[in-house]
Amino acid sequence: MARNALDLSNLSKSMNELLVLSSLVSGPRHGYQLALDVEELSGGLITLKHGTLYPILHKLERQKLISGSWSAKGGKGRRRRAYELTETGRDYADRLRAEWRGLMVCLGGIVGEET
Protein backbone atom coordinates (compact mmCIF):
# COMPACT_ATOMS: atom_id res chain seq x y z
CA MET A 1 0.00 0.00 0.00
CA ALA A 2 1.41 3.35 -0.99
CA ARG A 3 -0.58 5.52 1.43
CA ASN A 4 0.78 6.86 4.70
CA ALA A 5 -0.10 4.56 7.53
CA LEU A 6 -0.99 7.26 10.05
CA ASP A 7 -3.82 9.62 9.12
CA LEU A 8 -3.14 12.70 11.24
CA SER A 9 -6.34 14.38 10.07
CA ASN A 10 -8.37 11.58 11.65
CA LEU A 11 -6.46 10.19 14.63
CA SER A 12 -9.44 8.32 16.04
CA LYS A 13 -9.87 6.30 12.84
CA SER A 14 -6.14 5.60 12.67
CA MET A 15 -6.05 4.57 16.32
CA ASN A 16 -9.00 2.20 15.88
CA GLU A 17 -7.29 0.59 12.89
CA LEU A 18 -4.10 0.29 14.94
CA LEU A 19 -5.99 -1.40 17.79
CA VAL A 20 -7.67 -3.91 15.49
CA LEU A 21 -4.55 -4.72 13.46
CA SER A 22 -2.35 -4.97 16.55
CA SER A 23 -4.82 -7.36 18.16
CA LEU A 24 -4.59 -9.62 15.11
CA VAL A 25 -0.76 -9.78 15.13
CA SER A 26 -0.85 -12.69 17.59
CA GLY A 27 -3.37 -14.66 15.52
CA PRO A 28 -6.94 -14.85 14.22
CA ARG A 29 -9.76 -13.44 16.33
CA HIS A 30 -13.52 -13.12 16.15
CA GLY A 31 -14.81 -9.55 16.23
CA TYR A 32 -16.16 -9.91 19.75
CA GLN A 33 -12.82 -11.29 20.97
CA LEU A 34 -11.00 -8.33 19.38
CA ALA A 35 -13.17 -5.94 21.37
CA LEU A 36 -12.57 -7.90 24.58
CA ASP A 37 -8.80 -7.97 23.99
CA VAL A 38 -8.60 -4.22 23.46
CA GLU A 39 -10.68 -3.53 26.55
CA GLU A 40 -8.63 -5.91 28.69
CA LEU A 41 -5.24 -4.71 27.46
CA SER A 42 -6.24 -1.08 28.01
CA GLY A 43 -7.45 -1.77 31.53
CA GLY A 44 -10.96 -0.83 30.44
CA LEU A 45 -9.90 2.60 29.20
CA ILE A 46 -10.67 1.78 25.55
CA THR A 47 -13.76 -0.01 24.31
CA LEU A 48 -14.60 -0.80 20.71
CA LYS A 49 -18.34 -0.64 20.16
CA HIS A 50 -19.96 -2.86 17.52
CA GLY A 51 -20.91 0.21 15.49
CA THR A 52 -17.23 1.16 15.32
CA LEU A 53 -15.56 -2.25 15.17
CA TYR A 54 -17.44 -3.99 12.38
CA PRO A 55 -17.23 -1.17 9.82
CA ILE A 56 -13.46 -1.09 10.48
CA LEU A 57 -13.21 -4.85 10.00
CA HIS A 58 -15.17 -4.66 6.75
CA LYS A 59 -13.04 -1.78 5.47
CA LEU A 60 -9.77 -3.55 6.33
CA GLU A 61 -11.06 -6.68 4.61
CA ARG A 62 -11.99 -4.73 1.46
CA GLN A 63 -8.47 -3.29 1.48
CA LYS A 64 -7.06 -6.84 1.71
CA LEU A 65 -5.28 -6.02 4.98
CA ILE A 66 -7.21 -8.74 6.79
CA SER A 67 -9.14 -11.79 5.65
CA GLY A 68 -12.21 -13.25 7.26
CA SER A 69 -13.59 -16.75 7.30
CA TRP A 70 -16.79 -18.17 8.73
CA SER A 71 -16.59 -20.82 11.42
CA ALA A 72 -18.93 -23.76 11.75
CA LYS A 73 -21.99 -23.20 13.86
CA GLY A 74 -21.14 -22.73 17.50
CA GLY A 75 -22.99 -23.84 20.60
CA LYS A 76 -25.77 -21.31 20.06
CA GLY A 77 -26.24 -22.31 16.42
CA ARG A 78 -24.63 -19.14 15.06
CA ARG A 79 -21.66 -18.98 12.79
CA ARG A 80 -18.91 -16.53 13.67
CA ARG A 81 -16.43 -14.78 11.43
CA ALA A 82 -12.75 -14.94 12.37
CA TYR A 83 -10.32 -12.36 11.03
CA GLU A 84 -6.59 -12.63 10.45
CA LEU A 85 -3.89 -10.41 9.02
CA THR A 86 -2.80 -10.85 5.45
CA GLU A 87 0.88 -10.41 4.64
CA THR A 88 0.09 -6.92 3.35
CA GLY A 89 -1.86 -6.26 6.55
CA ARG A 90 1.06 -7.39 8.70
CA ASP A 91 3.39 -4.98 6.88
CA TYR A 92 0.84 -2.18 7.19
CA ALA A 93 0.35 -2.90 10.91
CA ASP A 94 4.12 -2.71 11.46
CA ARG A 95 4.30 0.67 9.70
CA LEU A 96 1.26 2.01 11.51
CA ARG A 97 2.64 0.97 14.91
CA ALA A 98 6.00 2.59 14.12
CA GLU A 99 4.29 5.83 13.08
CA TRP A 100 2.19 5.84 16.26
CA ARG A 101 5.30 5.30 18.37
CA GLY A 102 6.90 8.27 16.60
CA LEU A 103 3.81 10.38 17.21
CA MET A 104 3.84 9.50 20.92
CA VAL A 105 7.50 10.53 21.21
CA CYS A 106 6.75 13.78 19.37
CA LEU A 107 3.74 14.57 21.57
CA GLY A 108 5.74 13.74 24.67
CA GLY A 109 8.35 16.27 23.60
CA ILE A 110 5.72 18.92 23.01
CA VAL A 111 3.92 18.49 26.32
CA GLY A 112 7.16 18.09 28.25
CA GLU A 113 6.95 14.39 29.08
CA GLU A 114 10.01 12.19 29.20
CA THR A 115 10.14 9.54 26.50
Secondary structure, DSSP 4 states (H G I P E B T S, - for coil): --S-S--GGGHHHHHHHHHHHHHHTTS-EEHHHHHHHHHHHTTTS----HHHHHHHHHHHHHTTSEEEEEPPP-TTS---EEEEE-HHHHHHHHHHHHHHHHHHHHHHHHHT---
